Amino acid sequence: MIDEIAKKIAELKQEFAKTYSGNSHIQELIPISSSIEFPIDSNHLKHLHNFILKNPIYHNSYEQNFGGILTRVYEGDINEYWLNSIKHGSSCQPFYPTWIFSAYATTLLAKNFNFKELIDVGSGDGRIAYCAKFLGLQTISIEIDDALVDLQKTISSATKVGFNPICADAIEFDYSSLKLTHPVFFIGGLPQMGGDILASSIIEKISLSKIKDNAGIVFAGTHSKKQMSSNLGHGGWNSLIDKHGLRVTKTISLPTIWTFDQLVDTPYIYTEFI
Ligand SMILES: C[S@@+](CC[C@H](N)C(=O)[O-])C[C@H]1O[C@@H](n2cnc3c(N)ncnc32)[C@H](O)[C@@H]1O
């Protein structure tokens, strides 16, 4: 079912990108109600809209129909947060969000894999942890930038979805202190932009502990051949996956803010230790 939903989200994005005539810095959409194409729990849909309504990066919204699917389009601006997020010495990637609808699909898949805890590493405004939390996982949302963590706290308290924002450098963080049982780590960075540093440091830490036997890692990759350079395959994560003996269990492609004007979307690559 998730494959089907992911495919439909990608189709919806293409239609949206073709017709979008605004000039907002960022834009995304969410269906207003459940449908045959998007058979989504209405309570979950409410949570998705609520995340945006309570998030000050969005300043405008309107309804738009795409082939019978009524959606709400949301427009916003992340410039101020983007600038803040690059000022940290050990920042591995600036703030750019996944679409909230994509964050939902990717965390729903993590839930279907039966993970119990989701660690959102480089969590931006916390949307991946937010979705995982209302889906019933335990969450930890790690973000280096204090302004983004304050934003997460605002959203967490306004939505009453306590997704556990923590202001920390994910490279230094002690994951063994979390007492994890069956965790999945979402790495918030692309391989060629510093996400590889984030991922390597976390994998090396996990490898030293018992968490490894039960842990999954999800990477956000790229389909863009230009950006992947020599490291083709698995969205640009090939060499890291080989080096650390990871097995790819699933890949789904979903729209993100940074692929809005592209024909390809962002692959989310699910892996586990062999
Ligand atoms: C591309 S954004 C991804 C945000 C979110 N995961 C999403 O998909 O919407 C990367 C985020 O990682 C954060 N970050 C970068 N290096 C970090 C580090 N060493 N520790 C914690 N967070 C970091 C940045 O501040 C930024 O918000």
The ligand as a Gaussian input file, in Angstrom:
#p B3LYP/6-31G(d) Opt

LIG

0 1
 C       18.373000      18.622000       5.090000
 S       17.835000      19.066000       6.717000
 C       16.755000      17.715000       7.032000
 C       15.644000      18.039000       7.992000
 C       14.667000      16.904000       8.259000
 N       15.326000      15.652000       8.579000
 C       13.722000      16.712000       7.103000
 O       13.893000      15.737000       6.346000
 O       12.783000      17.514000       6.957000
 C       19.293000      18.675000       7.691000
 C       19.224000      19.144000       9.152000
 O       20.319000      18.547000       9.855000
 C       20.797000      19.482000      10.826000
 N       22.179000      19.102000      11.164000
 C       23.282000      19.221000      10.385000
 N       24.377000      18.751000      11.023000
 C       23.953000      18.301000      12.236000
 C       24.619000      17.687000      13.351000
 N       25.934000      17.477000      13.352000
 N       23.870000      17.341000      14.420000
 C       22.516000      17.567000      14.445000
 N       21.842000      18.161000      13.433000
 C       22.551000      18.515000      12.335000
 C       20.681000      20.822000      10.107000
 O       20.678000      21.923000      11.010000
 C       19.361000      20.642000       9.346000
 O       18.268000      21.124000      10.068000

